[in-house]
């Protein structure tokens, strides 16, 4: 069900503590670390749900059930009604600034309008990253999440045209739009969708590389933007580091067994469940992934990275002008061969 956007629902939402600020993305740009640090601040309330997707419902995978199947509870982090969404914020104190974190909101074509209608006083926080590094890190995440099966980054980028035609989509990819990697790097267009409905003084654009170099200064900038105490100690956190997948096939096999896909996988899963607890199974899965499936990212293919930087130089020039900041120099696009 799409997010509610009618006026009465929006007015009612304000009374029920609709979030006042939104960390909108991108993925792999420090949004999780920022969420972790902000929600530890005593004057800020952010729910345990890391990504709600509520205002970008057009990007969520459809949840289909076979005819006659028993209806299951909604997965954690998914709300289909305004009431379900607002329930995540009902524990916020009156003196706290309320916010949420959903990196998909920046890529969504609908989220900006929906947020502005539901919360006319919304403050927006976006994080941008040098395009080639961003896409390489995002590709690794897609491999880890089973959205992608093409391990070679350059080949995955080359598949974009075919995937726009619905070809070469991985079998278990529930959000194939994510695999159109170049679509993520439309920074000016994405920011303009928010600027069209929210005053620019209520939109804070951060640069990932600044955040990485000085977590403390960046978080304090955010706290000042949110008008909360920026003098308190900040616990610095690194979240979601990038990993490479040693074998997509092995990764998929482990996932199939864990999910119980197929007769053999279901039998194996049933056997494992009969002799282990839920906590033991989760711990075993984490150890298997860390020691067997995941490895440190290898060196980037500099030829592919250079090709991407040449492709996106126009976008970097445009976002530099849009933000009135020299990101061409900051991201070294002035040194391309």
Secondary structure, 3 states (H helix, E strand, C coil): CCCCCCHHHHHHHHHCCCCCEEEEECCCCCHHHHHHHHCCCCCEEECCCCCCCHHHHHHCCCCCCCCCCCCCCCCCCCCCCHHHHHHCCCCCCCCCEEEEECHHHCCCCCHHHHHHHHCCCCEEEEEECCHHHHHHHHHHHHHHCCCCCCCCHHHHHHCHHHHHCCCCCCCCCCCHHHHCHHHHCCHHHHHHHHHCCCCHHHEEEEEHHHHHHCHHHHHHHHHHHCCCCCCCCCCCCCCCCCCEECCHHHHHHHHHHHHCCCHHHHHHHHHHHHHCCHHHHHHHHHHHHHHHHEECCCCCCHHHHHHHHHHHHHHHHHHHHHHCCCHHHHCCHHHCC
